[in-house]
Amino acid sequence: MRKMLVITRDGSRSEEIGGLLGKDKRLGTGTGSVAANGAPDREVDTLFVDVESLLGKHTSVAKGLEGLWAQYPSAAIVVLADEANTHHAVDAVKAGAFDYLTHPIEKEELDLIVDKVRETDVLKSELDYLRGQFWNEDSLEYVDTRSKAMRDVFVKIRQVAGTRTTVLLTGETGTGKSLIAKLIHAHSNRKSQPFISVHCGAIPDTLVESELFGHEKGAFTGAVRRKLGKFELAHGGTIFLDEIGTVSQSVQVKLLNVIQERFIQRVGGESDIPVDVRIIAATNEDMLELCERGKFRRDLFYRLNVFPIRIPSLRERSEDIPRLSEVFIQQFNGLLNTEVKGIHPQVLDRLLEYEWPGNVRELENVIERACILETGEVLLPESFPPDLLDNQGEVVTSPVKTSLPLKEARRITVDKFERQYLSSLLEQCDGVIKDAAQRAGVTTRQLSKLLGRHGLDKMDFRKKNQ
């Protein structure tokens, strides 16, 4: 059971929050200013504190937060404020507080905050476990995911990385199979040895054998000197065979022999050359179908498919799109010398709805294009391809994303509807909050909070109609 604590100057407000939370929560209350006394209490996971108690004798909310974290190091801090003190609450969030609520507090808002704290705790504990047990520092950016499907992939990587087992990566083009292969190698006992990547589909059929196994001088026209193949170069390390389904039958036979016997022969050569290589193969094709059509040897497929890992498409892990977008923005800020801070909410909504046939690679390309075109600090709709945003402003029935938990899918749908509803309402009311609130059947305060949540500014709608 979760343990929560409420600290307020007014005891009645503590009782109010206790009543809204219900009896199934372990809830403690306190009054007065914040002071870090005694041994740290690590059991409190959620702490509600009003602005007055947070400030106390401190000159800033940041100092007050430091005192709270010293006393309650595991707690997510939620700041409570009256409308007049909202600016202090916002400063607290900027200083590291989890979120803030304004009085009078509504049960729906409070429950939403509690759920967000719980979800954040789960994700943080999973990432902390991965950090402490396995992943090297360079990989933390990639393993930070909100997708259960991707967490399952990382679990499989942990299981297989330390072995010499052959791995077959499957998934659509652009899902990051090459990156996953590098992660496996980087966390294996071969990490200090070469990682050699071969894109089988990009090499002409006549040269694939020479590229993989090397050739002797004079083996064919143009072979003016001996050349070492990729398998020899990868000796002691890992070879990554991308688009393995494209190789010819003759190359398939030689690959099968390498896996079984652990030696190669250069083209035009006669001697057997032993190789110690860990093989990771990847394909975006249905390998069983290729076997049925006689395009790929079954015995080789079974040799490669010892430990299969399927990489989910981006539309199956759409909850990672905001985080991936931030990573790409930071990446391109460095490469392009730009100072982009984020993405306009309208664009982000569309990114979450788009099907992404090109997967993560397509998202990366779209963000790069937008960073080049954008002149401000926020990526606006004008910087994105029109076909990506052509449904903006329309109420459409989107495909049901069954890859998401029901709660997350419902939240995305409700958020989308709310934003479209509010945009249309403000446009009809010329941006006048009082009129819009009256038509919506809510208070002006409630409407203002909804506008803030969805990044809408009433002034934008007044300008449209002048």
C-alpha positions in Angstrom: 0.0 0.0 0.0 1.3 3.5 -0.9 2.2 5.9 1.9 1.2 9.6 1.4 1.8 12.7 3.5 0.0 16.0 3.5 1.6 19.1 5.0 -0.5 22.3 5.2 -0.8 25.4 7.3 -4.6 24.8 7.4 -5.5 21.4 9.0 -8.9 21.4 7.4 -7.3 21.3 3.9 -5.3 18.2 5.0 -8.6 16.6 6.0 -10.1 17.6 2.7 -7.4 15.8 0.7 -7.7 12.7 3.0 -11.4 12.6 2.2 -10.8 12.8 -1.5 -8.1 10.1 -1.5 -10.3 7.6 0.3 -9.7 5.2 3.2 -7.6 2.7 1.2 -4.5 5.0 1.3 -1.9 5.2 4.1 -2.2 8.9 4.8 -0.4 11.1 7.3 -1.0 14.8 7.9 1.0 17.6 9.4 0.8 21.4 9.8 3.3 24.2 9.8 6.4 24.9 7.8 8.8 22.4 6.3 11.7 21.3 8.3 14.1 18.4 7.8 14.4 16.9 11.3 15.3 13.4 12.3 16.3 10.4 10.1 15.1 10.4 6.5 11.7 8.7 6.0 12.0 6.7 2.8 8.5 5.1 3.1 6.6 8.3 2.0 6.2 8.0 -1.8 3.8 10.9 -2.4 3.9 14.2 -0.5 1.3 17.0 -0.8 2.5 20.4 0.6 1.0 23.8 0.3 3.0 26.8 -0.9 2.9 28.5 2.5 4.5 25.5 4.3 6.9 25.0 1.4 8.2 28.6 1.7 8.2 28.8 5.4 11.3 30.7 6.4 12.9 30.0 3.0 13.5 32.7 0.4 12.5 30.4 -2.5 10.5 27.3 -3.1 13.7 25.6 -4.4 15.2 25.8 -0.9 12.0 24.5 0.6 12.1 21.5 -1.8 15.7 20.7 -0.8 14.5 20.5 2.8 11.7 18.1 1.9 13.9 15.9 -0.2 16.4 15.6 2.7 13.6 14.4 4.9 11.6 12.4 2.3 14.1 11.3 -0.4 11.7 8.9 -2.1 8.7 11.2 -2.3 7.1 12.7 -5.4 6.2 16.2 -4.2 2.9 17.8 -5.3 2.5 21.5 -4.4 -0.9 22.9 -3.4 -1.7 26.6 -4.1 -4.4 29.1 -4.2 -5.0 30.9 -7.5 -3.0 33.9 -6.3 0.1 31.7 -5.5 0.1 29.7 -8.7 3.3 31.3 -9.8 5.1 29.8 -6.7 3.7 26.4 -7.6 5.0 26.7 -11.2 8.4 27.7 -9.8 8.3 24.6 -7.6 7.6 22.3 -10.6 10.5 24.0 -12.5 12.7 23.3 -9.5 11.8 19.6 -9.6 8.4 19.1 -7.9 6.3 16.4 -9.5 3.2 18.6 -10.2 0.9 21.1 -8.6 -2.8 21.5 -7.8 -4.9 24.6 -7.2 -7.6 25.0 -4.6 -10.4 24.0 -4.6 -9.1 20.6 -5.4 -11.3 18.3 -7.5 -11.2 14.5 -6.9 -10.7 13.7 -10.6 -7.6 15.9 -10.7 -6.2 14.4 -7.5 -6.8 10.8 -8.7 -5.0 11.7 -11.9 -2.0 13.0 -10.1 -1.8 9.9 -7.9 -2.0 7.6 -10.9 0.7 9.5 -12.7 3.0 9.2 -9.6 2.3 5.4 -9.5 3.1 5.0 -13.2 6.3 7.1 -12.9 7.4 5.0 -10.0 7.0 1.8 -11.9 8.9 3.0 -14.9 11.7 4.5 -12.8 12.1 1.3 -10.8 12.3 -0.7 -14.0 14.9 1.6 -15.5 16.9 1.7 -12.2 17.0 -2.1 -12.3 18.2 -2.2 -15.8 20.8 0.5 -15.0 22.1 -1.3 -12.0 22.2 -4.8 -13.4 23.2 -4.7 -17.0 23.3 -1.7 -19.3 26.4 0.3 -19.8 26.2 4.1 -19.6 26.1 4.7 -23.4 23.0 2.5 -23.7 20.8 4.2 -21.1 19.3 6.5 -23.7 18.1 3.6 -25.8 16.7 1.4 -23.0 14.6 4.2 -21.5 11.2 3.2 -22.9 7.5 3.4 -21.9 6.6 0.5 -24.2 6.1 -3.0 -22.8 6.9 -4.5 -26.2 10.3 -2.8 -26.2 11.0 -3.7 -22.5 10.4 -7.4 -23.6 13.0 -6.9 -26.3 15.5 -5.6 -23.8 14.9 -8.5 -21.5 15.7 -10.9 -24.3 18.9 -8.9 -25.1 20.0 -9.3 -21.5 19.4 -13.0 -21.7 21.3 -13.7 -24.9 24.1 -11.0 -25.0 26.5 -12.9 -22.8 26.3 -16.1 -24.9 27.7 -17.0 -28.3 24.2 -18.0 -29.5 23.2 -16.9 -33.1 20.4 -14.3 -33.0 17.9 -13.5 -35.7 16.3 -10.0 -35.6 13.1 -9.5 -37.4 10.9 -6.5 -37.9 9.9 -3.8 -40.4 12.4 -1.6 -42.1 13.5 1.3 -39.9 12.7 -0.3 -36.6 16.3 -0.2 -35.4 17.6 -3.7 -36.0 21.1 -2.5 -36.5 21.1 -0.6 -33.2 19.8 -3.7 -31.4 22.6 -5.8 -32.9 25.2 -3.2 -31.6 23.6 -3.3 -28.2 23.9 -7.1 -28.1 27.6 -6.9 -29.1 28.3 -4.0 -26.6 27.0 -6.1 -23.7 28.7 -9.4 -24.7 32.1 -10.8 -23.7 33.2 -9.9 -27.3 32.6 -6.2 -26.8 36.4 -5.4 -27.0 36.6 -7.3 -30.4 35.4 -6.1 -33.8 31.7 -5.5 -34.7 31.4 -5.9 -38.5 28.2 -5.0 -40.2 27.3 -6.2 -43.7 24.2 -5.0 -45.6 23.7 -8.1 -47.8 21.0 -6.4 -49.9 23.3 -3.6 -50.9 26.0 -5.8 -52.4 25.7 -7.2 -56.0 25.2 -10.9 -56.1 28.5 -11.4 -57.9 30.4 -9.8 -55.0 28.6 -11.1 -51.9 30.9 -14.2 -51.6 34.0 -12.1 -52.0 32.8 -9.5 -49.4 31.9 -12.2 -46.8 34.7 -14.7 -47.3 37.4 -12.8 -49.1 39.3 -13.8 -52.2 42.7 -14.8 -53.4 44.8 -12.9 -55.9 43.6 -13.9 -59.5 40.4 -15.5 -58.3 38.5 -13.5 -60.9 39.0 -10.6 -63.2 39.9 -7.6 -61.1 41.2 -9.6 -58.1 44.7 -8.1 -58.3 45.5 -8.8 -54.7 44.3 -11.0 -51.8 41.4 -9.6 -49.9 40.2 -10.5 -46.4 36.5 -11.1 -46.1 34.1 -9.7 -43.4 34.2 -13.0 -41.5 38.0 -12.9 -41.1 37.8 -9.2 -40.1 35.2 -10.1 -37.4 37.3 -12.9 -35.9 36.8 -13.0 -32.2 33.9 -10.5 -32.4 30.5 -10.2 -34.0 29.3 -10.1 -37.6 25.9 -8.5 -38.3 24.3 -9.8 -41.5 21.5 -7.3 -42.4 18.8 -8.3 -44.9 19.9 -11.9 -44.8 16.9 -13.0 -46.9 18.5 -11.4 -50.0 21.6 -13.7 -50.3 21.8 -16.2 -53.2 21.5 -20.0 -52.8 25.3 -20.5 -53.2 26.1 -18.0 -50.5 23.4 -19.7 -48.3 25.3 -23.0 -48.6 28.6 -21.4 -47.6 26.9 -19.6 -44.6 25.5 -22.9 -43.4 29.0 -24.5 -43.6 30.5 -21.6 -41.6 27.9 -22.0 -38.9 28.4 -25.7 -38.7 32.1 -26.1 -39.2 33.4 -22.6 -38.0 35.8 -22.2 -40.9 35.7 -20.4 -44.3 37.4 -20.6 -47.7 38.3 -17.5 -49.6 37.0 -17.3 -53.2 39.7 -19.0 -55.3 41.3 -20.5 -52.3 41.6 -24.1 -51.1 42.7 -23.9 -47.5 40.3 -23.8 -44.6 40.5 -20.8 -42.4 39.1 -21.1 -38.9 36.9 -18.3 -37.6 35.5 -17.5 -34.2 32.6 -15.3 -35.0 29.2 -14.6 -33.3 26.5 -14.2 -35.9 23.6 -11.8 -35.7 21.3 -11.8 -38.7 18.4 -9.5 -39.5 15.5 -9.4 -42.0 12.3 -7.5 -42.7 10.9 -10.4 -44.7 8.9 -13.4 -43.6 11.6 -16.1 -43.6 9.2 -19.0 -43.3 7.4 -17.8 -46.5 10.8 -17.5 -48.3 11.5 -21.1 -47.2 8.0 -22.2 -48.5 8.8 -20.6 -51.9 12.2 -22.2 -52.1 14.0 -18.9 -51.9 15.8 -19.7 -48.6 17.2 -22.9 -47.2 15.2 -24.3 -44.3 18.3 -25.8 -42.7 20.1 -22.4 -42.7 16.9 -20.6 -41.4 16.8 -23.0 -38.4 20.5 -22.4 -37.8 20.0 -18.6 -37.8 16.7 -18.7 -35.9 18.2 -20.1 -32.6 17.2 -17.0 -30.6 14.7 -14.9 -32.5 13.9 -11.3 -31.4 11.1 -9.4 -33.1 11.5 -5.6 -33.0 8.1 -3.9 -32.8 7.1 -1.2 -35.3 6.8 2.4 -34.1 3.0 2.3 -34.3 3.1 -0.6 -31.8 5.2 1.6 -29.4 3.7 5.0 -30.0 4.0 5.9 -26.4 7.7 6.3 -27.1 7.2 8.9 -29.8 7.5 12.0 -27.5 10.7 10.7 -25.9 12.3 9.7 -29.2 11.4 13.1 -30.7 13.1 14.8 -27.8 16.2 12.6 -28.3 16.3 13.5 -32.0 15.8 17.2 -31.3 18.8 17.2 -28.9 20.8 15.3 -31.5 20.1 17.7 -34.3 20.6 20.7 -32.1 24.2 19.6 -31.8 24.6 18.7 -35.5 22.8 21.7 -37.0 23.7 24.3 -34.3 20.0 25.0 -33.6 18.2 25.7 -30.3 14.9 23.9 -30.6 13.2 23.4 -27.3 10.2 21.2 -28.2 7.3 20.4 -30.4 4.0 22.2 -30.8 1.2 20.2 -29.1 -0.8 20.1 -32.3 2.1 18.5 -34.1 2.7 16.0 -31.3 -0.9 14.9 -31.4 -0.5 14.2 -35.1 2.8 12.3 -34.6 1.0 10.0 -32.2 -1.8 9.3 -34.7 0.4 8.8 -37.8 1.1 5.2 -38.8 4.8 5.6 -39.4 5.4 3.1 -42.3 9.1 4.0 -42.1 9.2 3.5 -38.3 11.9 5.2 -36.1 14.0 6.0 -39.2 11.1 8.0 -40.7 10.5 9.8 -37.4 14.2 10.8 -37.3 14.1 12.1 -40.8 10.9 14.1 -40.2 12.5 15.7 -37.0 15.7 16.5 -38.9 13.8 18.2 -41.7 11.7 20.2 -39.2 14.8 21.3 -37.2 16.4 22.6 -40.5 13.2 24.6 -41.5 12.2 25.9 -38.1 13.4 29.4 -37.2 12.0 29.5 -33.7 12.4 27.4 -30.5 9.3 25.3 -31.1 8.7 23.0 -34.1 5.5 24.3 -35.6 3.2 22.6 -38.1 4.6 24.6 -41.0 8.0 22.8 -40.6 6.5 19.4 -41.2 5.4 17.6 -44.4 1.8 18.5 -45.3 0.9 14.9 -45.8 1.9 14.2 -42.2 -0.5 16.9 -40.8 -3.3 16.7 -43.4 -5.9 15.5 -40.8 -5.3 18.3 -38.3 -8.5 19.9 -37.1 -10.7 17.1 -38.4 -12.6 14.8 -36.1 -11.8 11.4 -37.6 -12.1 7.9 -36.4 -8.5 6.6 -35.9 -7.6 2.9 -36.0 -7.8 1.4 -32.6 -4.3 1.1 -31.1 -4.7 -2.3 -29.3 -0.9 -2.2 -28.7 -1.6 0.3 -26.0 -3.1 -0.4 -22.5 -6.8 0.5 -22.5 -6.2 3.4 -20.0 -3.5 4.9 -22.2 -5.5 4.5 -25.4 -8.5 6.1 -23.7 -6.4 9.0 -22.5 -5.0 9.7 -26.0 -8.5 9.6 -27.5 -10.0 11.9 -24.8 -7.1 14.3 -25.1 -7.5 14.5 -28.9 -11.3 15.1 -28.6 -10.9 17.7 -25.9 -8.3 19.7 -27.9 -10.5 19.7 -31.0 -13.6 20.6 -29.1 -11.8 23.5 -27.3 -10.3 24.8 -30.5 -13.7 24.9 -32.3 -15.4 26.4 -29.3 -12.8 29.2 -28.9 -13.0 29.9 -32.6 -16.8 30.3 -32.4 -16.5 32.5 -29.4 -13.7 34.7 -30.8 -11.4 33.6 -27.9 -13.7 35.1 -25.2 -13.2 32.8 -22.2 -16.4 33.7 -20.4 -18.5 33.0 -23.4 -16.7 29.7 -24.2 -17.0 28.5 -20.6 -20.7 29.3 -20.5 -21.3 27.3 -23.7 -19.2 24.4 -22.5 -21.0 24.3 -19.1 -17.8 24.8 -17.0 -16.3 27.5 -14.9 -13.8 30.0 -16.5 -11.2 28.5 -14.1 -11.8 25.0 -15.3 -11.7 26.1 -18.9 -8.4 28.0 -18.4 -6.8 24.9 -16.9 -8.0 22.8 -19.9 -6.5 25.3 -22.3 -3.2 25.2 -20.4 -3.2 21.4 -20.5 -3.6 21.4 -24.3 -1.3 24.3 -25.1 -4.1 26.5 -26.4 -4.0 30.4 -26.2 -7.2 32.4 -26.3 -5.4 35.2 -28.1 -4.7 33.0 -31.1 -8.4 32.6 -31.7 -9.0 36.3 -31.4 -6.4 37.1 -34.0 -8.0 34.6 -36.4 -11.2 36.5 -36.4 -10.0 40.1 -36.5 
